[in-house]
């Protein structure tokens, strides 16, 4: 069974930066497409960034230019560098495959507040 372990969240002031990391296990071979999702209080989970094993990246409009996704395909790990954070980025962040596997990790909380 696939498992995801996210880390790196925390409390940061507006304009600050965080780097999230995720390790996937229980998958044989290289995952073609991995990404980061987030769920803010009272909102549906949304995908914010994705990257293929060929290095193709895409972002949702609200984070483009501020977030950068990277991954080590051989290790099935994925990271998310988040810069210029604002309060609207406050959410629990999850990594998963795209489309998502049935199981989700615990996520990592990101809180942007002064």
C-alpha positions in Angstrom: 0.0 0.0 0.0 1.3 3.4 -0.9 2.2 5.8 1.9 3.1 9.4 1.9 4.9 11.2 4.7 5.0 15.0 4.5 7.1 17.4 6.6 8.4 20.9 6.8 5.3 22.9 7.6 5.1 25.5 10.3 4.1 29.1 11.3 5.6 31.8 9.1 5.0 35.5 8.7 3.5 36.9 5.5 6.3 37.2 2.9 8.2 34.4 4.5 9.3 31.0 3.0 9.0 27.4 3.8 10.1 24.2 2.2 8.0 21.1 2.3 9.2 17.6 1.7 7.4 14.3 1.0 8.5 10.7 0.7 6.3 8.1 -1.0 6.8 4.4 -0.2 5.1 1.2 -1.2 5.3 2.0 -4.9 7.4 -0.1 -7.2 9.2 1.9 -9.9 9.1 5.6 -10.7 5.9 7.5 -10.2 5.1 9.4 -13.4 3.3 12.4 -11.9 3.4 13.6 -8.3 2.1 16.7 -6.8 1.2 18.8 -3.8 -2.3 19.4 -2.7 -3.7 21.7 0.0 -6.8 22.0 2.0 -7.7 25.2 3.8 -10.3 25.2 6.6 -13.8 25.0 5.1 -12.6 24.5 1.6 -12.1 21.5 -0.7 -8.7 20.1 -1.3 -7.0 21.5 -4.4 -3.9 20.6 -6.3 -1.3 23.4 -6.3 1.7 22.0 -8.1 2.6 18.9 -10.0 5.7 17.5 -11.7 6.2 14.6 -14.1 9.2 12.2 -14.0 10.3 14.0 -17.2 10.6 17.3 -15.4 7.4 19.0 -16.6 6.0 21.3 -14.0 2.7 23.0 -13.6 1.1 25.2 -11.0 -2.3 26.6 -10.1 -2.6 30.3 -10.8 -2.6 31.4 -7.2 0.9 30.0 -6.5 2.6 30.3 -9.9 5.8 32.4 -9.6 6.0 31.9 -5.8 6.1 28.1 -5.4 8.6 25.7 -7.0 8.1 21.9 -7.1 11.0 19.6 -7.4 11.4 15.8 -7.1 13.8 13.0 -7.1 12.1 10.4 -9.3 14.5 7.6 -8.4 13.5 8.0 -4.7 9.9 9.0 -5.2 10.4 12.1 -3.1 9.0 15.5 -3.9 9.6 19.0 -2.4 7.8 22.3 -2.5 9.7 25.5 -2.1 7.2 28.2 -1.1 8.2 31.9 -1.2 6.3 35.1 -0.6 3.7 33.3 1.5 0.5 35.1 2.3 -2.4 34.2 4.7 -4.4 32.7 1.8 -1.7 29.9 1.7 -2.7 28.7 5.1 -3.7 25.1 4.8 -2.7 21.5 5.4 -0.5 20.4 2.5 -0.4 16.9 1.2 1.6 15.1 -1.5 0.2 12.4 -3.6 0.3 11.0 -7.1 -1.8 12.5 -9.9 -4.5 11.3 -10.1 -4.3 10.7 -6.3 -4.0 7.3 -4.7 -6.7 6.3 -2.3 -4.5 6.7 0.7 -3.3 10.1 1.9 -0.7 11.0 4.4 -1.2 13.1 7.5 -0.2 16.3 5.7 1.8 19.1 7.1 0.2 22.3 8.5 1.3 25.6 7.0 0.1 28.7 8.8 0.9 32.2 7.5 0.1 34.8 10.0 1.7 37.9 11.6 
